[in-house]
Every structure is written in structure tokens, then in C-alpha cells.
Amino acid sequence: MNKKTDLRILRTKQSIRKAFYELIQEKGYESITIQDIADRAMINRNTFYLHYQNKPDLLDTCMNELLSELKDAVILCPISMNPFSISLLETVMQTVLEHISLNLTFYHSMLINENRIYQFQAKMEDIIKDKLIEGWKPAQGNSPLAISKELLIEYLGSSFMGIVIWWIKNDKPLPADEVSSQFSRIVSYGHLRAAGIAVEEKISEGNP
């Protein structure tokens, strides 16, 4: 296969995927037909079937390739939870947001509004949780946690994804580095202290 043919195949696949993402946003995955995708990509149905077996195959390919790219980017981020480093968590968040910026149409299709693909969100959250778990490998000799490790991972992973979805849904209202910095401060200091809100200290009975 020559280079010209390779480029033509690549452009065709990109057109199919772009059409697919747009249609998910417009009408939802379940309502899309192969003919819809072919019409939007300006190809015939036979061309579609040269590259994908069916609609589920296209969805799986799109999800797996992008999640693989995201995982590769996140894996390169150093992370340590004991002692906890604000800058390291910030790096992970910024890496994820910058990757999303390069593939915004896809992520919007997968994560936002009533047409989102729930299995994509779950797989993405698992990548984040796996990265966070790296900080608690037994070989590092970490001290026992004061709360459930599973609960803490669930909280951090859910919070992380909540920020990501908010950022996409609101058309990136803050720069990626600023969101990452603020999120890491919230995790490190708690939401009230990070926001600069004074907290009344409880005075025990018998103290003046």
C-alpha cells in the first residue's frame, strides 16, 4: 500500500469519526444509522464497511483509541500521595485537560448532556483512579490511611471527573493550568480553606 493510499484511508476514517461525533451530539448514539454516518461523511455505505464492521465496532474503536492515548499521557505523569504533592496532582489534571482540548468534539460527544456514552465516562474514570492508586503501592512503605482507601479513591476520581465534565460543558471557562491549580488546592486544603473562607473553630467545653 503506497503513501497516497494510506493518506486517503486516514482521511476517510477521520471523516467517518467526525460525522459520528457530530451525530451523537445531535441525536444520540442509539438513533444513528450507518446511512446517517455515510451521508454526513459524504461516502457510500460500502466504504464505511471497508473500515468498520458496524456501529458498535466504530464506537469501540473510537473509545479505545482515545482512551489509550489518554492513558499513555497520564502514565507519564509522576505522582506521589505520601508525602502528598500538590504539583503532581495538578500535573495529572492539566495533562488530561490538554488532551481533551485536542479532541474536544469527541469528549463532548461522549460525556455531555443526555446523549453521552456512560461506558466511556466509566472507563475514563478508571484510568484516573488507577493513576491515583499508584501513590499507595505497598512497596513504598506508606503509613496506614486514617480513612478507607477505597472511599478516598472513589471521592478523588469522582471529583476529578466532575471538574472535567464541568470544564467541557461550559466551553473551557478557565485555562487548563488554572483549573488544575485550583483543583489541586481544593484536594489539598479542603474547599473552604482553598476558597479563603474563614472556618469557626469549635471550642471545647471548659476552655475560656
Residue pairs with C-beta under 8 A, 6 or more apart in sequence:
9 51
12 41
12 43
12 47
12 51
13 51
15 41
15 42
15 43
16 37
16 41
16 43
16 48
16 51
16 52
16 58
17 58
17 62
17 106
18 41
18 105
19 36
19 37
19 40
19 41
20 32
20 37
20 58
20 59
20 62
20 109
21 62
21 105
21 106
21 108
21 109
22 40
22 105
22 109
23 32
23 36
23 37
23 40
24 32
24 109
24 110
24 115
24 117
25 108
25 109
25 112
25 113
25 115
26 115
27 36
27 115
28 114
28 115
29 55
29 59
29 115
29 117
32 55
33 55
34 45
34 48
34 49
34 54
34 55
35 45
37 48
37 55
37 58
38 44
38 45
38 47
38 48
41 48
52 58
52 61
59 117
62 106
63 110
63 117
63 119
63 120
63 123
66 103
66 106
67 120
67 123
67 124
67 127
69 99
69 103
70 96
70 99
70 124
70 127
71 127
73 95
73 96
73 99
74 92
74 95
74 96
74 127
74 128
74 131
75 131
76 95
77 88
77 91
77 92
77 95
77 131
78 88
78 91
79 85
79 88
79 89
79 91
79 92
79 131
79 132
79 134
79 135
80 88
80 135
81 132
81 135
81 136
81 142
82 135
82 136
82 140
82 142
82 143
84 135
84 188
86 184
86 185
86 188
87 184
89 183
89 184
89 187
89 188
90 180
90 181
90 183
90 184
91 180
92 128
92 131
93 160
93 163
93 179
93 180
93 183
93 184
94 176
94 177
94 179
94 180
96 128
96 160
96 164
97 164
97 167
97 176
97 179
97 180
98 176
100 107
100 164
100 167
100 168
101 172
101 176
104 168
107 168
108 168
109 115
109 116
109 117
110 116
110 117
110 120
110 121
111 117
111 120
111 121
111 124
111 164
111 165
111 168
112 165
112 168
112 169
113 169
121 161
121 165
124 161
125 157
125 158
125 160
125 161
128 156
128 157
128 160
128 161
129 153
129 154
129 156
129 157
132 153
132 156
132 157
133 153
135 142
136 142
136 145
136 149
145 152
156 187
159 183
159 186
159 187
160 183
163 179
163 183
167 173
167 174
167 179
174 182
182 194
185 194
186 194
188 194
192 199
193 199
